Structures are given as C-alpha cells and as structure tokens.
Amino acid sequence: MLLLLVRHGIAEDLFDAQNDDFSRALTGEGRDKTHRAALGLSRVVRKIDFLATSPRIRAKQTAQILRDVFGAQCAAPKVWDELGAHNLDGDELAGGDFAVLTRKLAALDAQTVAIVGHEPDLGLFAAQLLAGEAFFAMDFKKSGVCAIEVEWAANHAELQFFLPPKILRKLAK
C-alpha cells in the first residue's frame, strides 16, 4: 500500500477564531495553497483509492480539496476519529492511538491511501512506521505530504518521498 500522510492546510489562528480548535477552518490562503499543493501531488500520484480525514474542520476541508483535485480518481473522504489531534493543553484526544490506526489501515483493500491529519500525530506516526518507534517526529509543514510504501503483513515500511508544500506547489505549474 502507498500511504500518503497529508497535513491540513493553513487554518484560522486559534486566538483569532470565533470557534474552538475543533471548528477552525482553512483560511483563504490556506485553501489556495492547499489546492495548489494537491495539484502538485496529482502530478506524482495518479489516484487515491481510499481517503480518510480527521473530524476537525480544517482537515475535512483539506480532504475535500484533495477529492476535488483528483476528481473521479479519488474516493470520497471518510472521517476517522483516530486522526484527530492533541489539543493545546496536551490532553490526548482520539489521535495518537497508532495501534488502532494501523489496524484500520492494514484492513483496507486499497493500493493508494491518503490520510489527512495534524501535527504532532502525523510526524510521530510516520516515525512509528519507518523506525518502529515514535521516538522522533518528522516535521510536517501545512499541506505537506509524506508517502510511505507499507507492507502490513511483513511489518515493513519504506519512505518514498516527503514533500513540503512549496515543492508540491512548484510541481503544479
């Protein structure tokens, strides 16, 4: 399986937003940059067989942008609570339960899977897959993508690419 880990785009600042962290939406700039990054990703990856997203608004909006860009070559997004992030107080939400997330991913019958989530969870999950332990985290920029080829039965993962949004946007041109 080619697993694409996608960080959500630029969202409203928590302290400027009228809503709580869960409801923070992408900004206009966030929507635009995420759209261009998704266009760049579509030059590298031709289709997404399964798309899952955090329940948070900014992640759902990012997933929908992926769906819009890939069109018929992308499955409609499914909401997975396991992709939720930690809150600002450090209290664990659904995110960070990598065993549950791994089981759900391993059960999928799909060649290319994209999951849209948050930091620090995406970086820690990538480290868990690649090193067998989340003792370091890969630093995901907003709208950045990490592709990992995973053989779940063999417990083997190999990094394919880790592209920041700036490079993805350049690929879109």
N, C-alpha and C positions, 0 to 999 in steps of 0.2 A: 504494500500500500504506500502511495505517496501521500504523506501527511503534511498539509500546509497549516502552519500556525500563523495566524494573522492577528496583529494588534489593531484595535479600533482606531479610528481617525481622531483628529483634534476635536475635543469636546469643550463645552462651556466650562469656564472656571467654576469650581465648586463654590467659591465665595461670592461670585457674581451671579450664580444661577438662583432662580427663584425656588427651585425644587431641591430635593435631596440628591445625594450622589447617584442613587439608582436611576433617577429620571434625567440626568444630564444628557443633553442632545449634542450631536455634532454641530459645530459652528459652520457658517457658510464656507469659510476657508477649509475647514475640516472635510466637508462634503466634496469640495472641489479637489483638494489634494488626494483624498481617498479615491475619488473617481479616476483621477489620472494614474495613481498607483495601481489600481485594479486593471486599467487598460494595459499598463506595462506588464503586469502579471499575466494577462491574457496572451501576451506575445511569447511567454515562456511555457505556460501551462495551457493546454488547449481546452480542457473541460474539468468540471468539478462534479463528481458523481454523488457526493454527499456533502452537505453544508450544515454545520451546527454553530450556534451562537450562544453567548451569554444572554441571560434575560435582561441585562441592563440596556437602556435605550440606545446609547452610543454604539454598543456592539451590534445590536439588532439593525441599526441604520447602516453600519458598515457592511454587515452581511447582505443587506438588501442591495447595496451598491454593487457588491460582487455579483449578485444574481442578475442585476440589470445589465452589467457589462458583459457577462458571459452568456446571457440570454438562455436559449434552449440548451446550451452546453453546461448548464449549472442547475443542480437540484434546488428546490425551494428550501429556504433555511428552516431548520428545526431548533427549538430552544432547549438547551441543556443547562440545567441549574448548576451542574458541576463546573461550568465555565465562568460562573460568577467570580468576582474578585474579592479580595480582602478589603475591609473598609478602612477609613483613615485612622481609626483607633487601634487597628491591628487585630480586631476580633475576626475570627475566621468565619466566612460565610460558606456557601457551597463550594467555592473554589479551593484548590489546594488538595482535594481528595483525589490524588492521582491514581490510586488503585481502581476506583470506580470508573474514572475517565478512561483508563487503559482497558478495562473490561468492555466498556461500551464500544470503544474504537475497534478492538480486536474482534468483536462480534459482527462488525459490518461486512457486508459483501460488496465492497467498492474498491476501485483501483485508486482513485484520487479523492481525498477527503480534505476539506478545509474546516478549521475550527477558528472562530473569532472570539477573542477574549481580551484579557487585561494583564498588566504587569502588577505584581511580580510573577504571577502564576505561569504565564506563557514561558518566560525565561527559565523558571525553575522546572517546568515540565520538559522543556527541551533538554535541559541538563540531565534530568532523570532518564530520559530516553537514550541520550547519547553516552552518558558516563555511568549509568546505573545507579546514580545517587544525585540528589539535588543539593550538592554542597557548593555549587556556584550557580550563577544565573546568567543567561545570555541577555544582553540589554536590547530589548525591542523598542525601536522608535515607533511613534504612532503611524499606522498604516504600513509598517514593515512586515515582511514575510520570511519565515524560515520553512524550508522544505526538507523533510526527513523521510527517507525511504525506510519503512519499518516492516520487518518480518516478525509478526507477533508470536507465531508458534516457536520460532527459533530464538526469541528474545534478542533480536539483533536490530540495530538502528544505525543508519549511515546518513550523515549530513550531505544534502545535495546542493543547497545554496541557502544563504542568509542575506537577504537584500533589504537595505534600508529604503525608505520611501523615495528619497531623492533619486536613487538609481532606477527604481521602478518607474518613476515619472519620466526619466530620460528615455527609458525603453518604449514609452508610449508614443514618442514623437516619430 
